C-alpha cells in the first residue's frame, strides 16, 4: 500500500535519501531508490525500477521508469538508472529496460530538456545534453558529452559517439562516429565538433589529427572498408584513431553520409547547417 503524505502518494518501501524535496501531487512507487539532495517537482510520476542518484532535479510532469513501449515486454523486473547531478526537465518520459539489456542508463551530469523521450535499453553517457523534444528509440547508445539539438529523432539500435554535435531537427538513421558535427538530410558529416572539443580541452594538434582521419573517411569518396585501410596506413596511431576505426568497424547500421567539399586550403569546408 502507498500512503498519502500531504498531497503526495509515496510507497512506504521506497528508499528516499536525505534532504530530498518532493513537491505536491507527485507519485512514487515501491521499488524506487532516490539519492540524497534531490528535488522532485510537482506532478512527477516515479515508477517501479527507478534508481536515481544524488543531487538530481526532476521537473513537473516527468514520468520516470515507465514500462517499455515494446510489445515484447512481459513484465520482467528491469531498471531505469539515473546518475548524479542529472536534470530532467518538464514532461520527459524515461522508460526502463527490457529483458535484452535489463536497464536504461542516463549518466552523471546529463541535461534532458523538456519533452525528451528515452526509450527502453538506451545507454546515455555522462555530460550529455538532449535539447527539447529529442526522441530516442530503443537500444540506442550515446557517448559521453554528446549534444543533440532540438527535435532530433534517433532510430533504434543507432550509436552516437562521444563529443558529437547533432544539428536540430535531424533524423539519425545511421551511426554517428565520435568528435563530429552531423546535420543536413540525409544526415551527413559537417566537420569535426571544434567548439565541443575546445571546451573539452582538446589541443589544436589533436583536433587536426582527428580532422585528418575524417578527411579520409568522409571526404575522399572511398568505401568505408577502403577508408579504414587507408587510415591505418596513413595516420599515425593514437587513441583517437583507434576509437574511430573501431567505432566504424562495429557500425552494424552503417555510418552516416560524408561530403566532399574542400576549401581553397584543402581543409574540410564547413557546410551551411540550414
C-alpha angles and dihedrals in degrees: 000000000000121000131220113240103189102302093341128096108212125167111234091229094057110113109229122178132223124294094012117157116209115186125213125286093027123137123208120183129214105265096055131121121194121183129223126293097017126148118214113191128217122285093021119146117207111185135194115298097035115141109183123183131216129296094016126151121207115187130214120294097020118141110207125194099001116169114273120272088232123117090213091064109109101182097275117165108262136151146229108215120199119186130219125296094016122154118207111187131205121319098355114159115211119182127203123234134275129230090276097071100001094219149041114224132202112185132226120291098014124151117210109187125209120310096008114156121206112185130205123304096011119148115205118186128224124289096018124151120209109187126214117313097004108160123202118190120209127300097019123152119206118187127225119293095006118158121210116189125224118297095010110158119201125200119231118274093019119140123214116195130227122283092015126150117206114192120240118273094020124148108220110203099149135045118281113212124221127285098015140117115232127195145131129066117306090031110260142178110272100180130282120311095256097167093050093045092050090051088050089054097249111164122241088246092054091049092051089049092052091045091053089055093051093045087065096040099045111014108044094063094238125147113260092251093051092044093053091050090051092048092054091047099044108028123075112246115261139147088260093053092047092048094050095044092048092047092051094047091051095049101121092175092045128244129289119261125283130215134220105212114130128180125227092273092056092249123129108276114225108236123218111271097210 
